[in-house]
Amino acid sequence: MAHQVPSWITPEGIDLKRVPLESFISQTFASELEKVGSACRLLEAMAYQGRDEAGVYLLGLLSHYRDDLQRLQRVAQALGGFRSASAAQALFDELRRVKGSNSTRGYLSCVIGALQRLPPDLTREGFQQLADDPAQSYRMRQRFREILWNLPAVANPMKAEHDHLADRHEDTRG
């Protein structure tokens, strides 16, 4: 009797659009962080390929692991692949919920990194709000301003105008 190859294994490789979520969801509850991280990376890849249900599952894990910074970090990293307004909002909510300290610094950096991987049109307003939020430390507000400054020119008309004026100034000096 011939062994039947799963439909999600194709001659080109694994088709993440067809892999059943159930095949590895239990790994997100494993006691070993490596298994949790692997499962989150697979969910991230699936969400990035358009599997919204994988991204929604990651959003649920963000709430489930609310008090476990090590697992939250893996979930937050994975949410950077779920290009949706709900992922951006959940990550911005985390930046407001988790207070900065030595023990949370790595997690907060991870959340910011995930936000930076999302499309600028999903994050520009949130970064602007945090940059203007007096509840954020001076250092964090500066970091958010720097992120805003470095968004692509299309997403940052102020920077585009600044760059244009700087180019004109260079032209008049040469």
Secondary structure, 3 states (H helix, E strand, C coil): CCCCCCCCEECCEECCCCCCHHHCHHHHHCCCHHHHHHHHHHHHHHHHCCCHHHHHHHHHHHHHCCCCHHHHHHHHHHHCCCCCHHHHHHHHHHHHHCCCCCCCHHHHHHHHHHHHHCCHHHHHHHHHHHHCCCCCCHHHHHHHHHHHHCCCHHHCHHHHHHHHHHHHHHHHHC
